[in-house]
């Protein structure tokens, strides 16, 4: 349990000031009947157009999560509310099948989930992600997965089916080399050791994997990049990417509050270095600028990644189109996935 702590929601004009310390909070789960399930990304700096988020909010509680402000649209806070007020889209697979059945859907990469982890602990009970993957497998629709969770191993049968009939790649978000360091910043996410072990098991099962060092937090984890890449390559990762921390909107007060608590001796260095890479700011929303920085320190980080990437023998794989494998199943096959 943790004390409630949320920045002021910009969509709610009222503000409540507590006269006593905030009470402890426990997770609440809200069920939602979604009107649509695929989100269309208009961002020109993202390599995919469609994402699927079975859940709103994320129990992993990563201090830096860029998705925190999206919780404010629903009347929640972007602090502890984001990790304790969890919303489950109970009809996710039905809406996905409805979408795939429309003549307008011709088949395209769908990324799980782009906003919150599709394999957060709630998935172990509700299996919304698994139900959606079954639909993707039935329609031979290509899938990308971004996760920190070992729970993805539960669905290795579906991943292998997608690999043989369509396209699949699992991206692991790992931005620390130390379990202890990660626990302070990602308090409820699986350990770094567990993530690398999960990556190795998927690779052994024939599932393509990649690693995303996101975010790079200057003054805190940039020195981990060579070790992360080495461990990822040993675990079978085929690709690697990285992006700079961005503290947009109310992500900033949440992140700074938690880092000041865990790293009082580093917080000023983190802030000053990030400002030097963000031209005096802590956040960045501009396309083609939000994922990277400027200046000498950022250039050194870029060189550090490039050298370590080549040293570990990551293949120089050009960007190739995701194959067009989409195919609507016949009437006999569909009931198998209901």
C-alpha positions as CSV (number, residue, x, y, z in Angstrom):
1,X,0.0,0.0,0.0
2,X,1.1,3.6,-0.6
3,X,-0.3,7.0,0.3
4,X,-2.5,8.7,-2.3
5,X,-0.5,11.2,-4.4
6,X,-1.9,12.8,-7.5
7,X,-1.1,16.1,-9.3
8,X,-4.1,18.3,-9.9
9,X,-6.2,17.0,-12.8
10,X,-6.3,19.8,-15.4
11,X,-9.8,18.7,-16.5
12,X,-11.3,19.0,-13.0
13,X,-11.5,22.7,-11.8
14,X,-12.0,21.7,-8.2
15,X,-9.1,21.0,-5.9
16,X,-9.2,19.3,-2.6
17,X,-6.6,20.1,0.1
18,X,-6.1,17.5,2.7
19,X,-5.9,18.5,6.4
20,X,-4.4,15.1,7.3
21,X,-1.9,12.7,5.7
22,X,-3.3,10.9,2.6
23,X,-4.8,7.5,3.3
24,X,-3.3,4.3,1.9
25,X,-4.7,3.1,-1.4
26,X,-5.4,-0.3,-2.8
27,X,-6.1,-1.2,-6.4
28,X,-9.7,-0.9,-7.7
29,X,-10.8,-2.5,-11.0
30,X,-13.5,-0.9,-13.1
31,X,-15.1,-2.8,-16.0
32,X,-15.7,-0.9,-19.2
33,X,-17.7,-1.8,-22.3
34,X,-15.6,-0.3,-25.0
35,X,-17.1,1.3,-28.1
36,X,-14.0,0.6,-30.2
37,X,-10.8,-1.3,-29.4
38,X,-8.1,-0.1,-31.8
39,X,-6.5,3.2,-31.4
40,X,-5.2,4.9,-34.5
41,X,-1.8,6.6,-34.1
42,X,-1.2,9.6,-36.2
43,X,2.3,10.1,-35.0
44,X,4.8,10.1,-37.9
45,X,7.7,9.0,-35.6
46,X,6.0,5.7,-34.6
47,X,6.5,2.6,-36.8
48,X,2.9,1.4,-36.4
49,X,-0.5,2.8,-36.9
50,X,-2.8,0.7,-34.8
51,X,-2.5,-0.2,-31.1
52,X,-4.7,-2.2,-28.8
53,X,-5.0,-1.4,-25.1
54,X,-7.1,-4.0,-23.1
55,X,-6.5,-2.0,-19.9
56,X,-6.4,1.6,-18.8
57,X,-3.9,2.4,-16.0
58,X,-1.0,0.1,-15.1
59,X,-0.2,-1.7,-11.9
60,X,3.6,-1.6,-12.6
61,X,3.7,2.0,-11.4
62,X,6.7,3.1,-13.4
63,X,7.5,6.6,-12.3
64,X,8.4,7.8,-15.8
65,X,5.3,6.4,-17.7
66,X,4.3,8.8,-20.4
67,X,0.7,7.3,-20.4
68,X,-0.1,8.7,-16.9
69,X,-1.9,11.9,-18.2
70,X,-4.3,9.7,-20.3
71,X,-5.9,8.6,-17.0
72,X,-7.0,12.2,-16.3
73,X,-9.4,12.1,-19.2
74,X,-11.5,9.6,-17.2
75,X,-11.6,11.7,-14.0
76,X,-8.7,10.0,-12.3
77,X,-5.3,11.3,-11.2
78,X,-2.0,10.6,-13.0
79,X,-0.2,9.6,-9.8
80,X,-1.3,6.8,-7.6
81,X,-4.6,6.7,-9.4
82,X,-2.9,5.5,-12.5
83,X,-1.6,2.4,-10.8
84,X,-4.5,1.7,-8.5
85,X,-7.6,2.7,-10.5
86,X,-7.4,0.1,-13.3
87,X,-10.0,-0.1,-16.1
88,X,-10.6,-3.4,-18.0
89,X,-12.2,-3.4,-21.4
90,X,-14.2,-6.5,-20.9
91,X,-15.5,-6.8,-24.5
92,X,-12.0,-6.2,-26.1
93,X,-11.9,-9.4,-28.1
94,X,-15.5,-9.0,-29.3
95,X,-14.8,-5.5,-30.6
96,X,-11.6,-6.7,-32.2
97,X,-13.4,-9.5,-34.1
98,X,-16.0,-7.0,-35.1
99,X,-13.3,-4.7,-36.5
100,X,-11.5,-7.6,-38.4
101,X,-14.8,-8.7,-39.8
102,X,-15.5,-5.4,-41.5
103,X,-14.6,-5.1,-45.2
104,X,-12.7,-1.9,-44.5
105,X,-10.1,-3.8,-42.5
106,X,-7.5,-5.2,-44.9
107,X,-5.0,-6.4,-42.3
108,X,-2.3,-4.4,-40.7
109,X,0.1,-4.6,-37.7
110,X,-1.6,-4.3,-34.3
111,X,0.6,-3.4,-31.4
112,X,-0.3,-4.6,-27.9
113,X,-0.5,-2.1,-26.4
114,X,1.5,1.1,-26.8
115,X,0.0,2.7,-23.7
116,X,-0.1,0.4,-20.7
117,X,1.3,-3.1,-20.3
118,X,-1.0,-5.8,-21.8
119,X,0.5,-8.3,-19.4
120,X,0.1,-6.4,-16.1
121,X,-1.0,-8.7,-13.2
122,X,-4.7,-8.2,-13.9
123,X,-4.3,-10.1,-17.2
124,X,-3.5,-13.3,-15.3
125,X,-7.2,-13.4,-14.2
126,X,-9.1,-11.6,-16.9
127,X,-7.1,-12.9,-20.0
128,X,-8.3,-10.0,-22.2
129,X,-4.9,-9.9,-24.0
130,X,-5.0,-13.6,-24.6
131,X,-8.5,-13.4,-26.0
132,X,-7.5,-10.7,-28.4
133,X,-4.4,-12.7,-29.5
134,X,-6.7,-15.6,-30.3
135,X,-8.7,-13.3,-32.7
136,X,-5.4,-12.1,-34.3
137,X,-4.3,-15.8,-34.8
138,X,-7.7,-16.7,-36.3
139,X,-7.4,-13.9,-38.8
140,X,-3.6,-14.3,-39.4
141,X,-3.2,-10.6,-38.4
142,X,0.4,-9.5,-37.6
143,X,1.1,-8.6,-33.9
144,X,3.7,-6.6,-32.0
145,X,3.8,-6.8,-28.2
146,X,5.5,-4.4,-25.8
147,X,5.8,-5.7,-22.2
148,X,7.8,-5.9,-19.0
149,X,6.0,-9.0,-17.8
150,X,6.9,-12.7,-17.6
151,X,3.2,-13.5,-18.1
152,X,3.7,-13.4,-21.8
153,X,5.1,-16.9,-21.5
154,X,1.6,-18.2,-20.8
155,X,0.7,-17.4,-24.4
156,X,3.6,-18.9,-26.1
157,X,1.3,-21.3,-28.0
158,X,-0.5,-18.4,-29.6
159,X,2.7,-16.6,-30.3
160,X,4.1,-19.6,-32.1
161,X,0.9,-19.8,-34.1
162,X,1.2,-16.2,-35.1
163,X,4.9,-16.7,-36.0
164,X,4.1,-19.6,-38.3
165,X,1.0,-18.1,-39.9
166,X,1.4,-14.3,-39.7
167,X,4.0,-12.1,-38.0
168,X,5.0,-11.6,-34.3
169,X,7.6,-9.7,-32.4
170,X,7.8,-9.2,-28.6
171,X,9.6,-6.0,-27.4
172,X,10.8,-6.0,-23.8
173,X,11.0,-2.7,-22.1
174,X,14.2,-2.8,-20.0
175,X,16.1,0.4,-19.1
176,X,18.2,-0.8,-16.1
177,X,20.8,-3.4,-15.5
178,X,20.2,-3.6,-11.8
179,X,17.2,-5.2,-10.1
180,X,17.6,-2.9,-7.1
181,X,17.7,0.2,-9.2
182,X,14.7,-0.8,-11.3
183,X,12.7,-1.6,-8.2
184,X,12.9,2.0,-7.1
185,X,11.7,3.4,-10.4
186,X,9.4,0.6,-11.5
187,X,8.3,-0.6,-8.1
188,X,5.7,-3.2,-9.1
189,X,7.1,-4.4,-12.4
190,X,8.9,-7.8,-12.7
191,X,12.6,-7.7,-12.0
192,X,15.2,-7.1,-14.7
193,X,16.5,-10.6,-14.2
194,X,13.0,-12.1,-14.8
195,X,12.6,-10.0,-17.9
196,X,15.8,-11.3,-19.5
197,X,15.0,-14.8,-18.5
198,X,11.6,-14.5,-20.2
199,X,13.2,-13.1,-23.3
200,X,15.5,-16.0,-23.5
201,X,12.6,-18.5,-23.1
202,X,10.7,-16.8,-25.9
203,X,13.7,-16.8,-28.2
204,X,14.3,-20.5,-27.5
205,X,10.6,-21.1,-28.4
206,X,11.3,-19.4,-31.8
207,X,9.6,-16.1,-31.1
208,X,11.5,-13.0,-32.4
209,X,12.3,-10.6,-29.6
210,X,13.7,-7.1,-29.3
211,X,14.6,-4.7,-26.5
212,X,13.7,-1.1,-25.9
213,X,15.9,0.9,-23.5
214,X,13.2,3.4,-22.8
215,X,13.5,5.7,-21.2
216,X,17.2,6.7,-21.0
217,X,17.2,8.8,-17.8
218,X,20.4,11.0,-17.9
219,X,22.3,10.9,-14.7
220,X,20.7,7.6,-13.6
221,X,20.9,4.8,-16.2
222,X,22.8,5.8,-19.3
223,X,25.9,3.9,-18.0
224,X,23.8,0.7,-18.0
225,X,23.3,0.7,-21.8
226,X,26.3,-1.6,-22.7
227,X,25.4,-4.1,-20.0
228,X,21.7,-4.1,-21.0
229,X,22.6,-4.7,-24.7
230,X,25.0,-7.5,-23.8
231,X,22.4,-9.3,-21.7
232,X,19.7,-8.8,-24.3
233,X,21.9,-10.2,-27.0
234,X,22.8,-13.2,-24.9
235,X,19.0,-13.7,-24.3
236,X,18.4,-13.8,-28.0
237,X,17.2,-10.3,-28.8
238,X,17.4,-9.5,-32.5
239,X,17.0,-5.7,-32.3
240,X,17.4,-2.9,-29.9
241,X,16.2,0.7,-29.6
242,X,16.4,3.5,-27.1
243,X,14.7,6.8,-26.4
244,X,15.2,9.8,-24.1
245,X,13.0,10.4,-21.0
246,X,10.3,13.0,-21.6
247,X,8.3,14.5,-18.7
248,X,5.2,15.9,-20.4
249,X,2.3,17.4,-18.4
250,X,1.7,15.7,-15.0
251,X,4.3,13.0,-15.6
252,X,6.8,15.7,-14.4
253,X,5.6,16.2,-10.8
254,X,5.0,12.4,-10.4
255,X,8.5,11.5,-11.6
256,X,10.3,14.3,-9.7
257,X,8.6,13.5,-6.5
258,X,9.5,9.8,-6.6
259,X,13.1,10.4,-7.8
260,X,13.7,13.0,-5.1
261,X,12.5,10.4,-2.6
262,X,14.7,7.5,-3.9
263,X,17.7,9.4,-5.3
264,X,18.0,12.7,-3.3
265,X,21.7,12.8,-4.2
266,X,21.0,12.5,-8.0
267,X,17.8,14.4,-8.6
268,X,19.5,17.7,-9.4
269,X,21.9,16.0,-11.8
270,X,18.9,14.2,-13.5
271,X,17.0,17.5,-13.9
272,X,20.0,19.6,-15.2
273,X,21.1,17.0,-17.7
274,X,17.6,16.4,-19.0
275,X,17.2,20.2,-19.4
276,X,20.5,20.3,-21.3
277,X,19.1,17.7,-23.8
278,X,15.7,19.3,-24.0
279,X,16.8,22.8,-24.6
280,X,15.9,24.0,-21.1
281,X,12.7,21.9,-20.8
282,X,11.9,18.6,-19.2
283,X,9.3,17.5,-21.7
284,X,8.9,17.5,-25.4
285,X,5.8,16.8,-27.6
286,X,7.1,17.7,-31.0
287,X,7.2,14.8,-33.5
288,X,10.7,13.6,-34.4
289,X,12.1,15.4,-31.4
290,X,10.3,13.8,-28.4
291,X,12.3,10.6,-28.5
292,X,15.8,12.0,-28.7
293,X,17.8,14.9,-27.4
294,X,20.3,17.5,-28.4
295,X,23.7,18.6,-27.2
296,X,27.1,17.0,-26.4
297,X,25.8,14.7,-23.6
298,X,23.1,13.3,-25.8
299,X,25.6,12.7,-28.6
300,X,27.8,10.8,-26.2
301,X,24.8,8.6,-25.2
302,X,24.1,8.0,-28.9
303,X,27.7,6.9,-29.5
304,X,27.6,4.7,-26.4
305,X,24.6,2.9,-27.7
306,X,26.0,2.5,-31.3
307,X,29.3,1.1,-30.1
308,X,27.7,-1.3,-27.7
309,X,25.2,-2.4,-30.3
310,X,27.9,-3.2,-32.8
311,X,30.1,-4.8,-30.2
312,X,27.4,-7.3,-29.2
313,X,26.8,-8.3,-32.8
314,X,23.2,-7.2,-33.3
315,X,22.3,-7.8,-36.9
316,X,22.1,-4.8,-39.2
317,X,18.5,-5.6,-40.1
318,X,16.9,-3.1,-42.5
319,X,13.3,-2.0,-42.0
320,X,11.2,-4.4,-44.0
321,X,7.5,-4.2,-44.3
322,X,5.4,-6.4,-42.1
323,X,4.0,-9.2,-44.4
324,X,0.4,-9.1,-45.6
325,X,-0.9,-12.3,-44.1
326,X,-4.4,-11.2,-43.1
327,X,-7.1,-13.7,-44.0
328,X,-10.7,-14.0,-42.7
329,X,-11.4,-17.5,-41.4
330,X,-14.1,-19.6,-42.7
331,X,-17.4,-20.2,-40.7
332,X,-16.1,-23.5,-39.4
333,X,-13.0,-22.0,-37.8
334,X,-14.5,-19.1,-36.0
335,X,-16.2,-21.0,-33.1
336,X,-12.9,-22.4,-32.1
337,X,-11.8,-19.0,-30.8
338,X,-15.0,-17.9,-29.0
